[in-house]
Amino acid sequence: MRAVVQRVTRASVTVEGEAVGRIGRGLVVLLGIARDDTDKDCSYLLEKIACLRIFDDAEGRMNLSLVETGGALLIVSQFTLYGDVRRGRRPSWIDAAPPETAEPLYNSFVEQARQIVGQVETGSFRAMMMVELVNDGPVTILLDSRKQF
């Protein structure tokens, strides 16, 4: 499971002209799910994201987590994080989980997030989405559940 995590001052997701998710200060998570991911990948990645110390403390140092600051989370499914472009110019999506595998894991990730974070918003799985955000910093972190050690 891969995630692009961006610290934001605000963000939203629109589907067919309608806002389906909107947050203020917090994190946007673009979430890619691989063919062989499990709930263990969800739990690992979510714990890492919720506890990343990437928010400023009173001295202006990145020392606080999303949980500590009470920030919001916007989770957007993005299979293109598993696009492989090592050969040729057209990405291969072979490592991305098929929708029937990815959607339950995405939903599990969201439900686990709702148990930890006060406000959790989402995009729409398998929809063409427009994501708007204001990256704060900018702070962008790449996470991969395969790189735990």
C-alpha beads as a LAMMPS data file, in Angstrom:
LAMMPS data file: protein, C-alpha beads

149 atoms
148 bonds

1 atom types
1 bond types

-500.0 500.0 xlo xhi
-500.0 500.0 ylo yhi
-500.0 500.0 zlo zhi

Masses

1 110.0

Atoms # bond

1 1 1 0.000 0.000 0.000
2 1 1 1.325 3.396 -0.955
3 1 1 0.354 6.848 0.194
4 1 1 1.246 10.362 -0.798
5 1 1 0.567 12.455 2.304
6 1 1 0.292 16.219 1.992
7 1 1 -0.104 18.685 4.843
8 1 1 -2.785 21.162 3.807
9 1 1 -4.549 24.281 4.994
10 1 1 -7.630 23.181 3.043
11 1 1 -8.633 20.590 0.450
12 1 1 -11.667 19.284 -1.378
13 1 1 -12.756 16.540 -3.761
14 1 1 -15.388 17.135 -6.418
15 1 1 -17.210 14.488 -8.471
16 1 1 -19.348 15.615 -11.417
17 1 1 -19.355 19.189 -10.120
18 1 1 -20.426 18.270 -6.578
19 1 1 -18.127 18.489 -3.551
20 1 1 -18.057 15.044 -1.916
21 1 1 -15.328 15.750 0.641
22 1 1 -13.870 18.928 2.138
23 1 1 -11.454 19.626 4.991
24 1 1 -9.648 22.538 6.550
25 1 1 -6.260 22.105 8.220
26 1 1 -5.036 18.531 8.080
27 1 1 -3.736 15.901 5.685
28 1 1 -4.681 14.734 2.217
29 1 1 -3.863 11.069 1.637
30 1 1 -3.695 9.761 -1.911
31 1 1 -3.959 6.009 -1.313
32 1 1 -2.829 3.286 -3.718
33 1 1 -3.577 -0.362 -3.017
34 1 1 -1.472 -3.227 -4.370
35 1 1 -2.669 -6.657 -5.455
36 1 1 -1.398 -8.409 -2.335
37 1 1 -2.190 -5.793 0.322
38 1 1 -4.065 -6.826 3.470
39 1 1 -5.627 -5.186 6.519
40 1 1 -2.153 -5.273 8.097
41 1 1 -0.985 -2.829 5.409
42 1 1 -3.981 -0.599 6.212
43 1 1 -3.262 -0.607 9.935
44 1 1 0.453 0.034 9.518
45 1 1 -0.002 2.895 7.073
46 1 1 -2.820 4.541 9.005
47 1 1 -0.903 4.468 12.284
48 1 1 2.117 5.969 10.532
49 1 1 0.029 8.732 8.910
50 1 1 -1.924 9.640 12.054
51 1 1 1.259 9.886 14.124
52 1 1 3.592 11.619 11.635
53 1 1 5.089 14.577 13.452
54 1 1 4.742 17.081 10.609
55 1 1 2.709 19.884 12.225
56 1 1 4.348 22.853 13.890
57 1 1 4.517 23.147 17.658
58 1 1 4.583 26.472 19.556
59 1 1 8.237 26.992 18.562
60 1 1 7.524 26.434 14.866
61 1 1 9.155 22.984 14.760
62 1 1 7.510 20.013 13.074
63 1 1 6.836 18.149 16.278
64 1 1 3.088 17.424 16.392
65 1 1 0.944 14.789 14.726
66 1 1 -2.469 14.974 13.096
67 1 1 -3.992 13.338 16.163
68 1 1 -2.330 15.847 18.518
69 1 1 -3.463 18.866 16.500
70 1 1 -7.016 17.658 15.917
71 1 1 -6.598 18.073 12.158
72 1 1 -8.789 16.478 9.517
73 1 1 -8.054 13.755 6.993
74 1 1 -9.128 13.595 3.346
75 1 1 -8.572 10.126 1.852
76 1 1 -8.617 9.707 -1.931
77 1 1 -8.214 6.370 -3.684
78 1 1 -5.537 6.563 -6.385
79 1 1 -4.560 3.368 -8.190
80 1 1 -2.128 5.337 -10.386
81 1 1 0.374 5.279 -7.511
82 1 1 1.133 1.779 -8.760
83 1 1 1.822 2.884 -12.317
84 1 1 5.044 1.253 -13.502
85 1 1 6.913 3.209 -16.186
86 1 1 10.235 1.369 -16.147
87 1 1 9.560 0.009 -19.633
88 1 1 8.230 2.266 -22.336
89 1 1 6.127 5.368 -21.882
90 1 1 2.708 3.946 -21.123
91 1 1 2.266 3.043 -17.449
92 1 1 1.488 -0.529 -16.546
93 1 1 -1.053 -0.984 -13.739
94 1 1 -0.277 -4.670 -13.157
95 1 1 0.734 -4.128 -9.505
96 1 1 -2.426 -2.186 -8.614
97 1 1 -5.183 -4.173 -6.946
98 1 1 -8.271 -4.770 -9.064
99 1 1 -11.321 -2.785 -7.880
100 1 1 -13.019 -5.783 -6.262
101 1 1 -9.926 -6.256 -4.057
102 1 1 -9.042 -2.591 -3.565
103 1 1 -12.438 -1.227 -2.575
104 1 1 -12.882 -3.327 0.608
105 1 1 -9.338 -2.403 1.713
106 1 1 -9.964 1.269 0.944
107 1 1 -13.176 1.112 2.995
108 1 1 -11.320 -0.623 5.824
109 1 1 -8.653 2.103 5.790
110 1 1 -11.361 4.785 5.975
111 1 1 -13.225 3.048 8.807
112 1 1 -10.023 2.580 10.815
113 1 1 -9.204 6.256 10.241
114 1 1 -12.604 7.286 11.609
115 1 1 -11.754 5.527 14.869
116 1 1 -8.566 7.597 15.268
117 1 1 -9.186 10.979 13.625
118 1 1 -12.072 13.307 14.436
119 1 1 -12.942 14.400 10.896
120 1 1 -12.418 12.012 7.981
121 1 1 -13.636 12.867 4.491
122 1 1 -13.239 10.847 1.299
123 1 1 -13.438 10.948 -2.421
124 1 1 -15.595 8.479 -4.358
125 1 1 -14.030 5.123 -5.152
126 1 1 -13.661 4.523 -8.941
127 1 1 -14.960 7.990 -9.807
128 1 1 -13.219 10.645 -11.868
129 1 1 -12.376 13.176 -9.171
130 1 1 -11.081 16.712 -9.101
131 1 1 -8.858 17.205 -6.066
132 1 1 -8.008 20.730 -4.967
133 1 1 -5.648 21.461 -2.124
134 1 1 -3.395 24.081 -0.649
135 1 1 -0.192 22.296 0.358
136 1 1 1.079 23.843 3.593
137 1 1 4.848 24.188 3.620
138 1 1 4.879 22.461 1.184
139 1 1 5.066 19.250 3.158
140 1 1 4.694 16.021 1.168
141 1 1 5.644 12.570 2.472
142 1 1 5.727 9.296 0.525
143 1 1 4.881 6.128 2.457
144 1 1 4.904 2.487 1.395
145 1 1 3.821 -0.370 3.645
146 1 1 6.455 -2.573 1.971
147 1 1 9.189 -0.334 3.361
148 1 1 8.575 -0.919 7.047
149 1 1 12.097 -2.082 7.839

Bonds

1 1 1 2
2 1 2 3
3 1 3 4
4 1 4 5
5 1 5 6
6 1 6 7
7 1 7 8
8 1 8 9
9 1 9 10
10 1 10 11
11 1 11 12
12 1 12 13
13 1 13 14
14 1 14 15
15 1 15 16
16 1 16 17
17 1 17 18
18 1 18 19
19 1 19 20
20 1 20 21
21 1 21 22
22 1 22 23
23 1 23 24
24 1 24 25
25 1 25 26
26 1 26 27
27 1 27 28
28 1 28 29
29 1 29 30
30 1 30 31
31 1 31 32
32 1 32 33
33 1 33 34
34 1 34 35
35 1 35 36
36 1 36 37
37 1 37 38
38 1 38 39
39 1 39 40
40 1 40 41
41 1 41 42
42 1 42 43
43 1 43 44
44 1 44 45
45 1 45 46
46 1 46 47
47 1 47 48
48 1 48 49
49 1 49 50
50 1 50 51
51 1 51 52
52 1 52 53
53 1 53 54
54 1 54 55
55 1 55 56
56 1 56 57
57 1 57 58
58 1 58 59
59 1 59 60
60 1 60 61
61 1 61 62
62 1 62 63
63 1 63 64
64 1 64 65
65 1 65 66
66 1 66 67
67 1 67 68
68 1 68 69
69 1 69 70
70 1 70 71
71 1 71 72
72 1 72 73
73 1 73 74
74 1 74 75
75 1 75 76
76 1 76 77
77 1 77 78
78 1 78 79
79 1 79 80
80 1 80 81
81 1 81 82
82 1 82 83
83 1 83 84
84 1 84 85
85 1 85 86
86 1 86 87
87 1 87 88
88 1 88 89
89 1 89 90
90 1 90 91
91 1 91 92
92 1 92 93
93 1 93 94
94 1 94 95
95 1 95 96
96 1 96 97
97 1 97 98
98 1 98 99
99 1 99 100
100 1 100 101
101 1 101 102
102 1 102 103
103 1 103 104
104 1 104 105
105 1 105 106
106 1 106 107
107 1 107 108
108 1 108 109
109 1 109 110
110 1 110 111
111 1 111 112
112 1 112 113
113 1 113 114
114 1 114 115
115 1 115 116
116 1 116 117
117 1 117 118
118 1 118 119
119 1 119 120
120 1 120 121
121 1 121 122
122 1 122 123
123 1 123 124
124 1 124 125
125 1 125 126
126 1 126 127
127 1 127 128
128 1 128 129
129 1 129 130
130 1 130 131
131 1 131 132
132 1 132 133
133 1 133 134
134 1 134 135
135 1 135 136
136 1 136 137
137 1 137 138
138 1 138 139
139 1 139 140
140 1 140 141
141 1 141 142
142 1 142 143
143 1 143 144
144 1 144 145
145 1 145 146
146 1 146 147
147 1 147 148
148 1 148 149
